[in-house]
């Protein structure tokens, strides 16, 4: 009876040792006497105990690594990077799985090589650029690293899904100086905008003033022209009135000098009425009146001859 239990126990132990469970998203690599033998798909599989060994279980799911490291620019500035890489097995074919399983001695060696490769590519690129250029070259850095990294990953049985540089920063002193430069540039731009605004304001004001001067000059010119036309019309009316009065007086055999004397008196009266306190001197002597009277006769003669 004890022998039966031993035999049954041995069979169960061998059966237990023969069963292998491969989780979803993984592929088992089986070696026989240390040499690659076959692959195991997800689920329950059997292997020969002792002679077969599950060497590794290779994940074909996406993997991600987050990196933080430092690089030196061409002008000796320290640049800090934070990067994220996403990669996966190139496919689930046998040759690809064999590359992943046997290219590196263990997972730690693979990850170390991958990280150093990414850091080396970025550092090599940054070493050719100045500190002031790096922030604007994020996409160029990613592109340069992707080209190098894709070749290496393919050689190892993987392919690159995504590479992101999430953060680029400099030492505190450099960041402070960059902030000062940005602040200075903003102040310079603000000053230039203010100067331009003042220039526009003064230019517009000068243009408005010039337009106002032109309008005023045109108004004064028009006023002078109207005043001149009015004076000319007034003189014309006076001359016509005098001529008409002279004709009437001549027909009535009245001495025209009487009219001239009357006009002279009216002029004196009008000047006195509108002098507003100003003192106007006229020669009221007989010689002065005689001189004025003769001048008025000459004017009247001239007007009569023109008529």
SERO-4910 file (N, C-alpha, C, O; in steps of 0.05 Angstrom, whole numbers):
BEGIN
 pado doro    nc1    nc2    nc3   cac1   cac2   cac3    cc1    cc2    cc3    oc1    oc2    oc3
  Unk    A     17    -24      0      0      0      0     17     25      0     11     44    -14
  Unk    A     39     25     16     57     48     17     71     52    -10     76     75    -18
  Unk    A     77     30    -23     90     32    -49     73     46    -69     82     63    -85
  Unk    A     47     40    -68     28     53    -87     27     83    -83     27     98   -102
  Unk    A     27     91    -57     26    120    -51     52    133    -61     51    156    -71
  Unk    A     74    119    -59    100    131    -68     99    134    -98    108    155   -109
  Unk    A     89    114   -112     88    115   -142     70    137   -151     76    153   -168
  Unk    A     46    138   -138     27    159   -145     38    187   -139     35    206   -155
  Unk    A     51    189   -116     64    215   -109     85    223   -129     87    246   -137
  Unk    A    101    202   -138    122    209   -157    110    218   -184    120    237   -196
  Unk    A     89    205   -192     76    212   -218     65    241   -216     67    256   -235
  Unk    A     52    247   -194     41    274   -190     63    295   -190     59    317   -200
  Unk    A     85    288   -177    107    307   -176    118    312   -204    124    335   -211
  Unk    A    121    290   -219    131    294   -247    111    310   -263    119    327   -280
  Unk    A     86    304   -259     65    319   -274     66    349   -266     64    366   -283
  Unk    A     69    354   -240     71    382   -231     95    396   -242     94    420   -250
  Unk    A    118    381   -244    142    393   -255    140    397   -285    155    413   -297
  Unk    A    121    383   -298    118    385   -327    100    408   -335    100    417   -358
  Unk    A     83    417   -317     64    438   -323     78    466   -321     93    471   -303
  Unk    A     73    482   -341     83    510   -342     60    529   -349     46    524   -369
  Unk    A     57    550   -334     36    570   -339     50    596   -350     67    607   -336
  Unk    A     42    604   -374     53    628   -386     30    649   -386      9    644   -396
  Unk    A     35    672   -373     15    693   -371     10    707   -398     28    707   -415
  Unk    A    -14    718   -400    -21    733   -424     -1    756   -428      6    770   -409
  Unk    A      7    761   -454     26    782   -459     55    773   -456     73    790   -459
  Unk    A     59    747   -452     86    737   -449     90    712   -467     71    699   -474
  Unk    A    115    706   -473    122    682   -488    145    668   -473    165    681   -466
  Unk    A    142    642   -468    162    627   -454    184    617   -474    178    609   -496
  Unk    A    209    618   -465    231    608   -480    242    583   -466    251    584   -444
  Unk    A    240    561   -480    248    535   -468    275    526   -479    279    526   -504
  Unk    A    292    518   -462    318    507   -470    319    477   -461    307    470   -441
  Unk    A    333    462   -477    337    434   -470    367    429   -468    383    433   -487
  Unk    A    375    421   -444    404    418   -438    419    443   -444    442    442   -453
  Unk    A    406    466   -439    419    492   -442    418    505   -469    427    527   -473
  Unk    A    406    490   -488    404    500   -516    375    507   -522    357    493   -513
  Unk    A    372    528   -538    345    536   -545    330    513   -558    341    499   -576
  Unk    A    305    509   -549    289    487   -560    264    496   -573    259    489   -596
  Unk    A    247    512   -559    222    521   -570    210    544   -554    221    552   -533
  Unk    A    187    554   -564    173    575   -550    147    564   -538    136    544   -548
  Unk    A    138    577   -517    113    570   -505     94    594   -506    101    616   -499
  Unk    A     70    589   -516     50    611   -519     35    614   -492     37    596   -475
  Unk    A     21    636   -488      6    640   -463    -13    617   -457    -26    606   -475
  Unk    A    -15    611   -432    -33    589   -423    -17    567   -409      5    572   -400
  Unk    A    -29    543   -408    -15    520   -395     -1    504   -416    -13    497   -437
  Unk    A     24    498   -412     40    481   -430     54    459   -414     56    461   -389
  Unk    A     64    439   -428     79    417   -416    108    418   -425    114    426   -448
  Unk    A    125    409   -408    154    406   -415    164    381   -402    152    370   -383
  Unk    A    186    371   -412    199    348   -399    213    357   -374    230    375   -375
  Unk    A    207    344   -352    221    352   -328    251    346   -330    259    328   -345
  Unk    A    266    361   -316    295    358   -314    309    366   -340    328    382   -339
  Unk    A    301    355   -363    316    360   -388    308    386   -401    324    399   -415
  Unk    A    283    395   -397    273    420   -408    272    441   -385    266    435   -362
  Unk    A    279    466   -393    279    487   -373    267    513   -386    274    520   -409
  Unk    A    250    526   -371    239    552   -381    261    573   -375    263    583   -353
  Unk    A    276    580   -396    298    598   -393    289    626   -385    301    639   -368
  Unk    A    268    636   -399    259    663   -393    230    666   -403    221    650   -420
  Unk    A    216    684   -392    189    691   -401    190    720   -412    193    739   -397
  Unk    A    188    722   -438    192    748   -452    165    762   -454    146    752   -465
  Unk    A    165    787   -444    141    803   -447    140    816   -474    159    828   -483
  Unk    A    117    815   -487    113    828   -513     95    853   -509     86    865   -529
  Unk    A     90    861   -485     75    885   -479     93    910   -481    117    908   -482
  Unk    A     80    933   -482     95    958   -483    110    963   -457    100    957   -435
  Unk    A    134    973   -459    150    979   -436    157   1009   -436    158   1021   -458
  Unk    A    161   1020   -413    168   1049   -412    190   1053   -391    191   1039   -371
  Unk    A    207   1072   -397    229   1080   -379    229   1110   -377    227   1124   -397
  Unk    A    232   1120   -353    235   1149   -349    263   1155   -340    273   1142   -321
  Unk    A    276   1174   -353    304   1179   -348    308   1208   -339    293   1226   -347
  Unk    A    328   1212   -322    337   1238   -314    367   1239   -315    380   1222   -303
  Unk    A    379   1257   -330    408   1258   -333    416   1286   -341    399   1304   -346
  Unk    A    442   1291   -341    454   1317   -347    471   1316   -372    484   1295   -377
  Unk    A    471   1338   -387    488   1340   -411    502   1367   -410    493   1385   -396
  Unk    A    524   1369   -425    539   1394   -426    538   1405   -455    543   1391   -474
  Unk    A    531   1431   -457    528   1444   -483    555   1452   -494    576   1450   -480
  Unk    A    555   1462   -519    580   1471   -532    593   1493   -516    618   1495   -515
  Unk    A    578   1511   -503    589   1533   -488    591   1526   -458    590   1544   -441
  Unk    A    593   1500   -452    598   1490   -425    576   1496   -405    582   1499   -381
  Unk    A    551   1496   -414    528   1500   -396    517   1472   -389    514   1455   -406
  Unk    A    510   1469   -364    498   1443   -355    468   1443   -361    453   1462   -354
  Unk    A    459   1422   -375    431   1420   -383    419   1395   -371    430   1373   -374
  Unk    A    397   1397   -357    384   1374   -344    360   1365   -361    343   1382   -369
  Unk    A    359   1339   -366    338   1328   -383    321   1308   -367    331   1294   -349
  Unk    A    295   1308   -374    277   1286   -365    265   1275   -390    252   1289   -406
  Unk    A    269   1249   -395    259   1236   -419    243   1211   -413    247   1199   -392
  Unk    A    225   1205   -431    208   1181   -428    210   1165   -455    207   1177   -476
  Unk    A    216   1139   -453    218   1122   -476    198   1100   -473    196   1087   -452
  Unk    A    183   1094   -495    164   1072   -496    172   1054   -518    176   1063   -541
  Unk    A    175   1028   -513    184   1009   -533    171    982   -528    158    978   -507
  Unk    A    173    963   -547    161    937   -544    176    917   -562    192    926   -579
  Unk    A    170    892   -559    182    871   -577    173    877   -605    150    885   -610
  Unk    A    192    874   -624    186    880   -652    162    864   -662    145    875   -677
  Unk    A    161    839   -655    139    821   -662    141    796   -644    159    794   -627
  Unk    A    124    777   -649    124    752   -632    135    729   -648    131    706   -640
  Unk    A    151    734   -669    163    712   -684    186    700   -669    197    712   -651
  Unk    A    192    676   -676    212    660   -661    240    674   -662    253    675   -641
  Unk    A    249    683   -685    275    696   -686    277    721   -669    297    726   -656
  Unk    A    255    736   -669    255    760   -652    256    753   -623    271    766   -607
  Unk    A    241    733   -614    241    725   -586    268    714   -578    277    719   -556
  Unk    A    282    700   -596    308    690   -590    328    713   -586    345    712   -569
  Unk    A    325    735   -602    343    758   -599    339    770   -571    358    776   -557
  Unk    A    313    774   -564    307    786   -538    318    769   -515    328    779   -495
  Unk    A    315    743   -518    322    724   -496    352    721   -492    361    719   -470
  Unk    A    367    721   -514    395    713   -512    415    736   -519    439    732   -516
  Unk    A    405    760   -528    424    781   -536    439    792   -511    463    798   -513
  Unk    A    426    794   -489    438    804   -464    438    782   -443    421    764   -443
  Unk    A    457    784   -425    459    763   -404    436    763   -385    428    742   -374
  Unk    A    424    787   -380    401    789   -363    387    815   -369    396    832   -384
  Unk    A    363    819   -357    347    843   -361    361    868   -352    359    889   -364
  Unk    A    376    866   -330    390    889   -319    411    900   -339    413    924   -342
  Unk    A    425    882   -352    445    890   -372    432    904   -396    442    924   -406
  Unk    A    409    893   -404    395    906   -427    386    934   -420    390    952   -435
  Unk    A    373    938   -396    363    964   -388    386    984   -385    383   1007   -393
  Unk    A    408    975   -374    431    992   -371    442   1002   -398    448   1025   -401
  Unk    A    444    983   -417    453    990   -444    434   1010   -458    442   1029   -470
  Unk    A    408   1004   -455    388   1021   -467    390   1050   -456    389   1069   -471
  Unk    A    391   1052   -430    392   1079   -417    417   1094   -425    416   1117   -432
  Unk    A    440   1080   -425    465   1093   -432    465   1101   -462    476   1122   -469
  Unk    A    452   1086   -478    450   1093   -507    434   1118   -511    442   1135   -527
  Unk    A    412   1121   -497    395   1145   -499    410   1169   -489    411   1190   -502
  Unk    A    422   1166   -465    437   1188   -453    460   1197   -472    465   1220   -476
  Unk    A    474   1177   -482    497   1183   -500    489   1198   -525    503   1216   -534
  Unk    A    466   1190   -537    457   1203   -561    449   1232   -556    456   1250   -571
  Unk    A    435   1237   -534    427   1264   -527    451   1281   -520    453   1304   -529
  Unk    A    470   1270   -505    494   1285   -497    511   1292   -522    522   1314   -524
  Unk    A    513   1273   -541    528   1279   -565    515   1301   -581    530   1318   -592
  Unk    A    489   1302   -582    475   1323   -597    478   1350   -583    484   1370   -596
  Unk    A    474   1350   -557    475   1375   -541    503   1387   -542    506   1411   -541
  Unk    A    523   1370   -543    551   1379   -542    558   1396   -567    578   1410   -567
  Unk    A    541   1395   -588    547   1410   -612    530   1436   -614    532   1451   -633
  Unk    A    514   1441   -593    496   1464   -593    502   1482   -570    510   1473   -548
  Unk    A    496   1508   -573    499   1527   -552    475   1526   -533    453   1518   -541
  Unk    A    479   1535   -509    458   1535   -489    433   1550   -498    410   1542   -493
  Unk    A    437   1573   -512    415   1589   -521    398   1575   -543    375   1583   -548
  Unk    A    409   1555   -556    396   1542   -578    379   1517   -569    360   1510   -582
  Unk    A    386   1506   -546    376   1480   -539    346   1479   -534    332   1461   -543
  Unk    A    335   1499   -521    307   1500   -515    290   1499   -540    268   1488   -541
  Unk    A    300   1511   -562    285   1513   -587    290   1488   -604    277   1485   -625
  Unk    A    307   1469   -595    314   1446   -611    303   1420   -599    315   1399   -604
  Unk    A    282   1422   -584    271   1398   -571    264   1376   -592    272   1353   -588
  Unk    A    250   1384   -613    242   1364   -633    266   1353   -648    267   1330   -655
  Unk    A    286   1370   -653    310   1361   -667    325   1341   -650    336   1321   -661
  Unk    A    326   1346   -624    340   1327   -606    325   1300   -607    338   1279   -609
  Unk    A    299   1300   -605    283   1275   -605    288   1261   -631    291   1236   -631
  Unk    A    287   1275   -654    291   1262   -680    319   1249   -682    321   1227   -692
  Unk    A    339   1263   -673    366   1252   -675    369   1227   -658    382   1208   -666
  Unk    A    358   1227   -634    360   1204   -616    343   1181   -627    352   1158   -625
  Unk    A    320   1187   -638    303   1165   -649    317   1150   -671    316   1126   -672
  Unk    A    331   1165   -689    345   1151   -711    366   1132   -701    368   1109   -710
  Unk    A    382   1140   -681    403   1123   -670    390   1100   -654    399   1077   -656
  Unk    A    370   1106   -638    359   1086   -620    343   1065   -634    344   1041   -626
  Unk    A    330   1072   -656    314   1053   -671    332   1030   -682    324   1007   -682
  Unk    A    355   1038   -691    374   1018   -702    383    998   -681    383    974   -685
  Unk    A    390   1009   -657    399    992   -635    377    974   -625    381    950   -620
  Unk    A    352    985   -622    330    968   -612    323    946   -631    317    924   -623
  Unk    A    324    952   -657    318    931   -677    339    908   -675    332    885   -679
  Unk    A    363    916   -670    385    895   -668    380    878   -643    388    855   -642
  Unk    A    366    889   -623    361    874   -598    334    860   -598    327    847   -579
  Unk    A    318    863   -620    292    850   -622    269    868   -614    246    858   -611
  Unk    A    274    894   -609    252    912   -601    249    934   -623    264    936   -642
  Unk    A    227    950   -619    224    973   -636    214    996   -619    200    992   -599
  Unk    A    221   1020   -627    214   1044   -612    186   1053   -618    178   1056   -641
  Unk    A    170   1058   -597    143   1068   -600    141   1098   -596    127   1112   -611
  Unk    A    156   1108   -577    154   1137   -572    178   1145   -555    188   1130   -538
  Unk    A    187   1169   -560    208   1182   -544    200   1210   -539    195   1226   -558
  Unk    A    199   1218   -514    191   1245   -507    212   1257   -488    222   1244   -470
  Unk    A    218   1282   -493    234   1298   -475    215   1317   -460    207   1337   -471
  Unk    A    209   1309   -436    188   1323   -421    197   1349   -408    182   1367   -402
  Unk    A    223   1351   -403    233   1375   -388    262   1380   -396    278   1361   -397
  Unk    A    268   1405   -401    296   1414   -405    300   1437   -387    286   1457   -389
  Unk    A    320   1435   -369    325   1457   -350    355   1461   -348    371   1444   -355
  Unk    A    362   1485   -337    390   1492   -334    395   1497   -304    377   1496   -287
  Unk    A    421   1502   -298    428   1508   -270    414   1534   -262    406   1550   -279
  Unk    A    411   1538   -236    397   1561   -225    408   1587   -235    393   1605   -242
  Unk    A    435   1589   -236    447   1614   -245    441   1620   -274    435   1642   -281
  Unk    A    441   1599   -290    435   1602   -319    405   1610   -322    398   1627   -338
  Unk    A    388   1596   -307    359   1602   -309    354   1631   -300    337   1645   -312
  Unk    A    368   1640   -280    365   1668   -270    374   1688   -292    361   1708   -296
  Unk    A    397   1682   -304    407   1700   -325    388   1700   -349    384   1721   -362
  Unk    A    378   1676   -356    359   1675   -379    334   1690   -373    322   1704   -390
  Unk    A    325   1688   -348    301   1704   -339    306   1734   -342    289   1749   -350
  Unk    A    331   1742   -334    337   1770   -336    338   1779   -365    330   1802   -372
  Unk    A    349   1762   -382    350   1769   -411    322   1772   -422    316   1791   -437
  Unk    A    304   1753   -415    276   1755   -424    263   1780   -414    249   1794   -428
  Unk    A    268   1786   -387    257   1810   -376    267   1835   -389    252   1854   -395
  Unk    A    293   1835   -395    305   1859   -409    293   1862   -437    287   1884   -445
  Unk    A    290   1840   -451    279   1841   -478    250   1851   -477    242   1866   -494
  Unk    A    235   1842   -456    208   1851   -454    207   1881   -448    190   1896   -459
  Unk    A    225   1890   -430    226   1919   -424    234   1935   -449    223   1956   -454
  Unk    A    253   1924   -464    261   1938   -489    238   1939   -508    234   1960   -521
  Unk    A    224   1917   -511    201   1917   -530    180   1936   -521    168   1950   -537
  Unk    A    175   1937   -494    155   1956   -483    164   1985   -488    147   2001   -495
  Unk    A    190   1990   -484    200   2018   -489    197   2025   -518    189   2048   -525
  Unk    A    204   2006   -536    201   2012   -564    172   2016   -572    166   2034   -588
  Unk    A    154   2000   -560    125   2004   -566    116   2031   -555    100   2045   -569
  Unk    A    125   2039   -531    117   2064   -520    128   2087   -537    113   2107   -542
  Unk    A    153   2085   -546    165   2105   -563    149   2108   -589    144   2129   -599
  Unk    A    142   2084   -600    127   2084   -625     99   2097   -621     89   2112   -638
  Unk    A     87   2091   -598     61   2102   -592     63   2132   -589     46   2147   -599
  Unk    A     84   2142   -574     87   2171   -571     92   2184   -598     83   2206   -603
  Unk    A    108   2170   -615    114   2181   -641     88   2184   -657     83   2205   -670
  Unk    A     71   2164   -656     46   2165   -670     28   2187   -660     15   2201   -675
  Unk    A     27   2189   -633     10   2210   -620     19   2237   -629      3   2254   -637
  Unk    A     46   2242   -627     56   2268   -635     53   2273   -665     47   2296   -673
  Unk    A     56   2252   -681     53   2255   -710     24   2263   -716     18   2280   -732
  Unk    A      5   2248   -703    -23   2254   -708    -30   2282   -699    -45   2296   -712
  Unk    A    -19   2290   -675    -24   2317   -665    -14   2338   -684    -27   2358   -689
  Unk    A     11   2333   -694     23   2352   -713      6   2354   -739      2   2376   -750
  Unk    A     -3   2330   -748    -19   2330   -773    -45   2345   -768    -55   2360   -785
  Unk    A    -57   2340   -744    -82   2354   -737    -78   2384   -736    -95   2400   -745
  Unk    A    -56   2392   -723    -50   2421   -721    -45   2433   -748    -54   2455   -754
  Unk    A    -31   2418   -765    -26   2428   -792    -52   2431   -808    -56   2451   -822
  Unk    A    -70   2412   -804    -96   2414   -818   -112   2437   -807   -125   2452   -822
  Unk    A   -110   2441   -780   -124   2464   -768   -113   2490   -779   -128   2509   -785
  Unk    A    -86   2492   -782    -74   2517   -792    -83   2521   -821    -89   2544   -829
  Unk    A    -84   2499   -837    -92   2502   -864   -121   2511   -866   -128   2529   -882
  Unk    A   -138   2499   -849   -166   2507   -849   -170   2536   -841   -185   2551   -853
  Unk    A   -155   2544   -820   -156   2572   -811   -147   2591   -832   -159   2612   -837
  Unk    A   -124   2583   -846   -114   2601   -867   -133   2603   -890   -138   2625   -901
  Unk    A   -146   2580   -897   -165   2581   -918   -189   2598   -911   -200   2612   -927
  Unk    A   -197   2595   -885   -220   2611   -876   -214   2641   -876   -230   2657   -885
  Unk    A   -189   2648   -867   -181   2676   -867   -179   2686   -896   -187   2709   -902
  Unk    A   -169   2669   -913   -167   2678   -942   -195   2683   -953   -200   2703   -966
  Unk    A   -213   2663   -947   -240   2667   -957   -253   2692   -945   -267   2706   -959
  Unk    A   -247   2696   -919   -259   2720   -906   -248   2746   -919   -263   2765   -923
  Unk    A   -222   2746   -924   -210   2770   -937   -221   2774   -965   -226   2796   -974
  Unk    A   -225   2751   -979   -236   2754  -1006   -265   2765  -1004   -273   2782  -1020
  Unk    A   -280   2754   -985   -308   2764   -982   -308   2793   -973   -325   2809   -982
  Unk    A   -289   2800   -954   -288   2828   -945   -280   2846   -968   -291   2868   -971
  Unk    A   -261   2837   -984   -252   2854  -1007   -275   2857  -1027   -279   2879  -1038
  Unk    A   -290   2834  -1031   -312   2836  -1050   -334   2855  -1039   -346   2871  -1054
  Unk    A   -338   2853  -1012   -358   2871   -999   -349   2900  -1001   -365   2918  -1008
  Unk    A   -323   2905   -996   -314   2933   -998   -316   2944  -1026   -323   2967  -1031
  Unk    A   -309   2926  -1045   -310   2934  -1073   -339   2941  -1081   -345   2960  -1094
  Unk    A   -358   2923  -1071   -386   2927  -1077   -395   2953  -1064   -411   2968  -1076
  Unk    A   -386   2958  -1039   -394   2983  -1025   -384   3007  -1040   -399   3027  -1044
  Unk    A   -359   3006  -1049   -348   3029  -1063   -363   3033  -1089   -368   3056  -1098
  Unk    A   -370   3010  -1102   -384   3013  -1127   -412   3026  -1122   -420   3042  -1138
  Unk    A   -425   3018  -1101   -451   3030  -1095   -449   3059  -1088   -465   3076  -1096
  Unk    A   -427   3066  -1072   -423   3094  -1065   -418   3110  -1091   -428   3132  -1094
  Unk    A   -401   3098  -1108   -394   3113  -1133   -419   3117  -1150   -424   3138  -1161
  Unk    A   -436   3096  -1152   -460   3098  -1167   -479   3119  -1155   -492   3135  -1169
  Unk    A   -480   3118  -1127   -497   3138  -1114   -488   3166  -1118   -504   3184  -1124
  Unk    A   -461   3170  -1116   -451   3197  -1121   -456   3206  -1149   -463   3229  -1155
  Unk    A   -451   3188  -1168   -455   3195  -1196   -484   3203  -1201   -490   3223  -1215
  Unk    A   -502   3187  -1189   -531   3193  -1193   -538   3219  -1180   -553   3235  -1192
  Unk    A   -528   3224  -1156   -534   3249  -1142   -522   3273  -1157   -535   3294  -1159
  Unk    A   -498   3269  -1168   -486   3290  -1183   -502   3297  -1208   -504   3321  -1215
  Unk    A   -512   3276  -1221   -529   3281  -1245   -554   3297  -1238   -561   3316  -1252
  Unk    A   -566   3289  -1215   -591   3303  -1207   -585   3332  -1200   -599   3350  -1208
  Unk    A   -563   3336  -1185   -556   3363  -1177   -548   3380  -1201   -554   3404  -1202
  Unk    A   -535   3368  -1220   -527   3382  -1244   -552   3391  -1260   -553   3413  -1271
  Unk    A   -571   3372  -1261   -596   3379  -1275   -611   3401  -1261   -625   3417  -1274
  Unk    A   -610   3402  -1235   -623   3423  -1219   -606   3448  -1216   -614   3467  -1203
  Unk    A   -583   3448  -1229   -565   3471  -1228   -556   3477  -1199   -554   3501  -1191
  Unk    A   -551   3456  -1184   -541   3458  -1157   -511   3453  -1157   -502   3435  -1170
  Unk    A   -496   3469  -1143   -467   3466  -1143   -459   3439  -1130   -466   3434  -1107
  Unk    A   -445   3422  -1145   -438   3395  -1134   -420   3397  -1109   -419   3377  -1094
  Unk    A   -408   3418  -1105   -390   3420  -1082   -406   3419  -1056   -395   3411  -1035
  Unk    A   -432   3426  -1058   -449   3424  -1034   -451   3395  -1025   -451   3389  -1001
  Unk    A   -453   3377  -1045   -455   3348  -1038   -429   3338  -1025   -429   3323  -1006
  Unk    A   -407   3348  -1036   -381   3339  -1025   -378   3349   -997   -367   3336   -979
  Unk    A   -387   3374   -992   -385   3385   -965   -403   3370   -946   -395   3365   -923
  Unk    A   -426   3362   -955   -444   3346   -938   -432   3319   -931   -434   3310   -908
  Unk    A   -419   3306   -951   -406   3280   -946   -383   3283   -926   -379   3266   -909
  Unk    A   -369   3305   -929   -347   3309   -910   -357   3312   -882   -345   3301   -863
  Unk    A   -379   3327   -878   -392   3330   -852   -402   3303   -841   -399   3297   -818
  Unk    A   -414   3287   -859   -424   3260   -851   -401   3242   -842   -403   3227   -823
  Unk    A   -379   3244   -856   -355   3228   -849   -345   3236   -822   -339   3218   -805
  Unk    A   -343   3262   -816   -334   3271   -790   -353   3262   -768   -344   3254   -747
  Unk    A   -379   3263   -774   -399   3254   -755   -396   3224   -749   -398   3215   -726
  Unk    A   -392   3208   -770   -390   3179   -767   -365   3171   -751   -366   3153   -735
  Unk    A   -343   3185   -757   -318   3180   -743   -321   3186   -713   -312   3171   -696
  Unk    A   -334   3208   -707   -338   3216   -679   -356   3197   -665   -352   3191   -641
  Unk    A   -377   3186   -679   -396   3168   -666   -383   3140   -660   -392   3127   -641
  Unk    A   -364   3132   -675   -352   3105   -672   -323   3106   -663   -308   3086   -667
  Unk    A   -314   3127   -651   -286   3129   -643   -280   3115   -618   -257   3108   -613
  Unk    A   -300   3109   -601   -297   3094   -575   -276   3107   -558   -259   3093   -546
  Unk    A   -276   3132   -556   -257   3146   -538   -230   3152   -550   -214   3166   -538
  Unk    A   -224   3142   -574   -199   3148   -587   -199   3176   -598   -220   3187   -606
  Unk    A   -177   3189   -598   -174   3217   -607   -164   3217   -636   -143   3207   -642
  Unk    A   -180   3228   -654   -172   3231   -682   -171   3261   -688   -189   3276   -682
  Unk    A   -149   3269   -700   -144   3297   -706   -149   3303   -735   -139   3289   -752
  Unk    A   -165   3323   -741   -170   3332   -768   -163   3362   -770   -166   3377   -751
  Unk    A   -154   3370   -793   -146   3398   -797   -172   3413   -803   -182   3412   -826
  Unk    A   -182   3428   -784   -208   3442   -788   -204   3472   -796   -223   3487   -797
  Unk    A   -180   3479   -803   -175   3507   -811   -185   3511   -839   -192   3492   -853
  Unk    A   -187   3537   -847   -196   3543   -874   -179   3531   -895   -188   3521   -916
  Unk    A   -152   3531   -890   -134   3519   -910   -138   3489   -911   -137   3477   -933
  Unk    A   -142   3477   -887   -145   3448   -887   -171   3440   -901   -171   3421   -916
  Unk    A   -192   3455   -895   -217   3448   -908   -215   3452   -938   -226   3437   -954
  Unk    A   -202   3475   -946   -199   3481   -974   -183   3459   -988   -190   3451  -1011
  Unk    A   -163   3448   -974   -147   3426   -986   -164   3401   -989   -164   3388  -1010
  Unk    A   -179   3394   -968   -196   3370   -969   -217   3374   -991   -223   3355  -1005
  Unk    A   -228   3398   -992   -250   3403  -1011   -239   3400  -1040   -253   3389  -1057
  Unk    A   -215   3410  -1045   -204   3407  -1072   -199   3377  -1079   -204   3369  -1101
  Unk    A   -190   3362  -1059   -186   3333  -1064   -212   3319  -1070   -212   3303  -1088
  Unk    A   -233   3326  -1056   -259   3314  -1061   -269   3322  -1089   -282   3306  -1103
  Unk    A   -263   3347  -1098   -271   3356  -1125   -257   3339  -1146   -268   3332  -1166
  Unk    A   -231   3334  -1141   -216   3318  -1160   -227   3290  -1162   -229   3278  -1184
  Unk    A   -235   3279  -1139   -246   3252  -1139   -273   3251  -1154   -278   3233  -1170
  Unk    A   -289   3272  -1150   -315   3273  -1163   -311   3277  -1193   -326   3265  -1209
  Unk    A   -291   3293  -1201   -285   3297  -1229   -277   3271  -1242   -285   3264  -1264
  Unk    A   -260   3258  -1228   -250   3232  -1239   -273   3213  -1243   -274   3199  -1264
  Unk    A   -291   3211  -1224   -314   3193  -1226   -332   3201  -1248   -343   3184  -1262
  Unk    A   -336   3226  -1252   -353   3236  -1274   -341   3230  -1301   -355   3223  -1320
  Unk    A   -314   3233  -1303   -301   3227  -1329   -303   3197  -1336   -306   3190  -1359
  Unk    A   -301   3181  -1315   -303   3151  -1320   -331   3144  -1329   -335   3127  -1346
  Unk    A   -349   3158  -1318   -377   3152  -1326   -382   3161  -1354   -404   3158  -1364
***
